[in-house]
Amino acid sequence: MIYWFYEFLLKQQITELPGHVCFMISGQDMTDAPGNLVGITSWCSEISKHVEKSRHKEKYGIRGITFHISTPDPGAMKACLPEIRKISTIARLILHIGNKEEIAGSGMDVVVAIGKSGKEEITDCIRKMAEDRVRPSDVDEKMLESYLTFKYTPDVVIKSGGDHLTDFLIWQSVYSELFFSDVNWKYLRKVDFLRVLRDYQSRIRRFGK
């Protein structure tokens, strides 16, 4: 009862939401609690509907989620794929694993990137530009961004368990708000996520200025 009431109070305090949320977890996190991806996707949908209803306006909700699973061996996550694919029952799943991409479902975009590296993504951009014979004088930020695999900028990046961030989205997340939670991924609750959203709206986004 107390937990439900606290969750209710937190929801009432949230009036602004990030457009895109990124969670960074480890391979061990994923193995410990593979069902959290579907759970968090459901939470994002629920809080988005709540905020949009309270503001009487659409498009104020969370429009996209990314889950980055840091692992040197993407193949080790094979046992978790059935749980990951369940996301497609409530959202549009874009799954990146190795050199493969799977797309299934409809609704809010949910990207799951397994074993991806930001440095590798930037290196691939440079390689592709060289293959396309792009002139050095034509290379600018807009050009590089057009070659990125992940063409979005997360408003907030969340790392649970207190570990350091990876280099994933190293280009895209330069102005993202960063949140480090002491709660391990396995024990992450809806109230923990709502706290992040509440704190996010209280921060002044300066975009590096």
C-alpha positions as CSV (number, residue, x, y, z in Angstrom):
1,M,0.0,0.0,0.0
2,I,2.8,2.5,0.9
3,Y,4.7,1.5,-2.2
4,W,1.7,2.1,-4.4
5,F,1.0,5.5,-2.8
6,Y,4.6,6.6,-3.2
7,E,4.5,5.6,-6.9
8,F,1.2,7.6,-7.2
9,L,2.8,10.7,-5.7
10,L,5.9,10.5,-7.9
11,K,3.7,10.3,-11.0
12,Q,1.8,13.4,-10.0
13,Q,5.2,15.3,-9.8
14,I,6.2,14.4,-13.4
15,T,5.0,16.9,-16.0
16,E,7.9,16.9,-18.5
17,L,9.5,13.8,-20.0
18,P,12.6,13.1,-22.0
19,G,11.9,12.3,-25.7
20,H,14.5,9.5,-25.7
21,V,15.8,7.4,-22.8
22,C,18.9,5.2,-22.9
23,F,19.7,2.5,-20.4
24,M,23.3,1.1,-20.3
25,I,23.6,-2.4,-18.7
26,S,26.1,-5.2,-18.7
27,G,25.8,-8.7,-20.1
28,Q,25.6,-10.0,-16.5
29,D,22.7,-7.5,-15.8
30,M,20.9,-8.9,-18.8
31,T,21.4,-12.5,-17.7
32,D,20.2,-11.7,-14.1
33,A,17.0,-9.9,-15.2
34,P,16.2,-10.3,-18.9
35,G,12.5,-9.4,-18.3
36,N,13.3,-5.9,-17.2
37,L,13.5,-4.7,-20.8
38,V,9.8,-5.4,-21.4
39,G,8.9,-4.1,-17.9
40,I,10.7,-0.7,-18.5
41,T,9.1,-0.4,-22.0
42,S,5.7,-0.8,-20.4
43,W,6.6,1.8,-17.7
44,C,7.6,4.3,-20.3
45,S,4.3,3.8,-22.2
46,E,2.3,4.1,-19.0
47,I,4.0,7.3,-17.8
48,S,3.8,8.8,-21.3
49,K,0.0,8.3,-21.4
50,H,-0.3,9.7,-18.0
51,V,1.6,12.9,-18.8
52,E,-0.1,13.4,-22.2
53,K,-3.5,13.0,-20.6
54,S,-2.7,15.4,-17.8
55,R,-1.4,18.0,-20.3
56,H,-4.2,17.3,-22.8
57,K,-1.5,17.2,-25.5
58,E,0.0,14.4,-27.5
59,K,3.7,14.0,-28.3
60,Y,4.8,14.9,-24.7
61,G,5.6,11.3,-23.9
62,I,8.7,9.2,-24.3
63,R,9.1,8.5,-28.0
64,G,12.0,6.1,-27.9
65,I,14.1,3.9,-25.7
66,T,17.5,2.3,-26.1
67,F,18.9,-0.6,-24.2
68,H,22.7,-1.0,-24.7
69,I,24.0,-4.4,-23.4
70,S,27.7,-4.2,-23.0
71,T,29.4,-7.5,-23.6
72,P,32.6,-8.7,-25.4
73,D,30.7,-11.7,-26.7
74,P,27.2,-10.9,-28.2
75,G,26.7,-14.6,-28.8
76,A,26.5,-15.1,-25.0
77,M,23.2,-13.2,-25.0
78,K,21.5,-15.8,-27.2
79,A,19.6,-17.3,-24.3
80,C,18.1,-13.8,-23.6
81,L,16.8,-13.2,-27.1
82,P,13.3,-14.7,-26.5
83,E,12.8,-12.2,-23.6
84,I,14.1,-9.4,-25.7
85,R,11.8,-10.2,-28.6
86,K,8.8,-9.9,-26.4
87,I,9.3,-6.2,-26.6
88,S,7.8,-6.4,-30.1
89,T,4.4,-7.3,-28.6
90,I,4.0,-3.8,-27.1
91,A,6.4,-1.7,-29.1
92,R,8.5,-1.5,-32.3
93,L,11.7,-3.5,-31.6
94,I,14.9,-2.7,-33.5
95,L,17.4,-5.4,-32.4
96,H,21.1,-5.0,-33.2
97,I,23.3,-8.0,-32.5
98,G,26.6,-8.5,-34.3
99,N,26.2,-7.4,-37.9
100,K,22.5,-8.2,-37.9
101,E,19.4,-6.1,-37.4
102,E,15.9,-7.3,-36.7
103,I,12.8,-5.2,-36.7
104,A,9.4,-6.3,-35.4
105,G,6.3,-4.9,-33.9
106,S,4.8,-1.4,-34.0
107,G,4.5,1.6,-31.7
108,M,7.2,3.4,-29.8
109,D,10.8,2.6,-31.1
110,V,12.8,0.4,-28.7
111,V,16.4,-0.2,-29.8
112,V,18.3,-3.1,-28.2
113,A,22.0,-2.9,-29.1
114,I,24.1,-5.9,-28.0
115,G,27.8,-5.5,-27.8
116,K,28.0,-2.3,-29.8
117,S,30.8,0.2,-29.4
118,G,30.7,3.9,-30.0
119,K,34.3,3.9,-31.2
120,E,33.5,1.1,-33.7
121,E,30.5,3.2,-34.9
122,I,32.6,6.3,-35.5
123,T,35.3,4.1,-37.2
124,D,32.6,2.6,-39.5
125,C,31.4,6.1,-40.4
126,I,34.9,7.1,-41.5
127,R,35.4,3.9,-43.4
128,K,32.0,4.3,-45.3
129,M,32.8,7.9,-46.1
130,A,36.2,6.8,-47.6
131,E,34.4,4.1,-49.6
132,D,31.9,6.6,-50.9
133,R,34.9,8.9,-51.8
134,V,33.6,11.8,-49.7
135,R,35.9,14.8,-50.1
136,P,37.7,15.9,-46.9
137,S,36.4,19.4,-47.4
138,D,32.8,18.1,-47.4
139,V,33.1,16.4,-44.0
140,D,31.3,18.2,-41.2
141,E,29.1,17.2,-38.2
142,K,26.0,16.9,-40.4
143,M,27.9,14.6,-42.8
144,L,29.2,12.4,-40.1
145,E,25.9,12.1,-38.4
146,S,24.3,11.0,-41.7
147,Y,26.6,7.9,-41.6
148,L,25.8,7.0,-38.0
149,T,24.1,3.7,-37.3
150,F,22.1,5.1,-34.4
151,K,20.6,8.4,-35.6
152,Y,19.1,9.9,-32.5
153,T,20.3,11.8,-29.4
154,P,19.1,10.5,-26.0
155,D,17.9,13.1,-23.6
156,V,18.9,11.0,-20.6
157,V,21.3,8.1,-20.2
158,I,20.8,5.9,-17.1
159,K,23.4,3.5,-15.7
160,S,22.2,1.3,-12.9
161,G,24.5,-0.4,-10.3
162,G,26.9,2.5,-10.0
163,D,29.3,1.2,-12.7
164,H,31.0,3.5,-15.2
165,L,29.5,4.2,-18.6
166,T,30.6,2.6,-21.9
167,D,31.5,4.5,-25.0
168,F,28.2,3.6,-26.7
169,L,26.6,6.6,-28.4
170,I,29.8,8.5,-27.7
171,W,28.9,11.1,-30.3
172,Q,25.1,11.2,-29.8
173,S,25.1,11.5,-26.0
174,V,27.5,14.4,-25.6
175,Y,24.7,16.7,-24.2
176,S,22.6,14.0,-22.6
177,E,21.7,14.1,-18.9
178,L,23.5,11.3,-17.1
179,F,22.0,9.4,-14.1
180,F,23.9,6.8,-12.1
181,S,21.7,4.7,-9.9
182,D,23.0,2.7,-6.9
183,V,20.2,0.2,-7.4
184,N,21.4,-2.9,-9.3
185,W,19.6,-3.6,-12.6
186,K,18.1,-6.8,-11.1
187,Y,16.3,-4.9,-8.4
188,L,15.3,-1.8,-10.4
189,R,11.7,-0.9,-9.5
190,K,9.2,1.4,-11.2
191,V,9.7,4.0,-8.3
192,D,13.4,4.1,-9.0
193,F,12.7,4.9,-12.7
194,L,10.1,7.5,-11.7
195,R,12.7,9.2,-9.5
196,V,15.0,9.5,-12.4
197,L,12.2,11.1,-14.5
198,R,11.3,13.5,-11.7
199,D,14.9,14.5,-11.2
200,Y,15.4,14.9,-15.0
201,Q,12.7,17.6,-15.3
202,S,14.4,19.6,-12.5
203,R,17.7,19.8,-14.3
204,I,18.4,22.8,-16.6
205,R,19.5,21.6,-19.9
206,R,22.4,23.8,-21.0
207,F,23.6,21.8,-24.1
208,G,27.2,22.4,-23.2
209,K,26.8,26.1,-22.7
